[in-house]
Every structure is written in structure tokens, then in C-alpha cells.
């Protein structure tokens, strides 16, 4: 399972939280560049990569499966399972306790969530605002 990482996990998540809260966008973008996003549903559904908008699997590719606002597999489609603010696995559900995870090189960096009280989380909208043009 993705989330079993022991002590390293705690350090990474805390570092990610500090970067999201204190650093400029460039540092956040450098940290998450190339990371993958997975839902914490029973299938650990792949939700796309954090990469430049020219990559086919990027969440910033407006024409790709994971970045298109009309794709059923995109977090940006407010009517899809993972874009709907009421779905328990959507990063836009601000009350959820198991948001999508951000994984890079097999390590958990943090979470993708609009829940402002969740440590180690970054909002998808903040991530897009800071990183869409920088990757």
C-alpha cells in the first residue's frame, strides 16, 4: 500500500507542509515536479502526473485525460468522481480525511486537498496557480 512508509513518511509530509506554507511557488513546483497523484480509494486510482502541460498524463494538459475539464478521469471535471466536491475521494471535498496522495520516486510528498486543516496538503487550485506555467 502507498502510505506505509514509517518515519520517512512523517519527515517528508512535514517538509512538504513547510514548503507549501512558507515557500514561493518555484520551490513548491520544483518539489512536486514529476510526482504522480493517486486516490486513496480501494483501487488507488491514478489521477495524473504533476508535469508540464505538454505531457499527455499531466493534470495541467487541457487536452489530456487527466487535465481536461470534461474528462471523466480528471480532477478538474466538477461532475467526475474525482472532481466532484462531494465525493469522498475528490481533492475538492474540503471535509475528506483521505485525499489523493502526491507520490514522487516512491515517497509520499503530501496530499492534494482543499481541506485547510490537513497538514501536508496543497489545494489543487493553488498547485495549478503556482505550477502550471512553471513546469
Helices and strands as residue ranges (DSSP letters): H 6-22, H 25-32, E 36-38, E 46-49, E 100-104, E 107-112, E 121-122, H 124-131
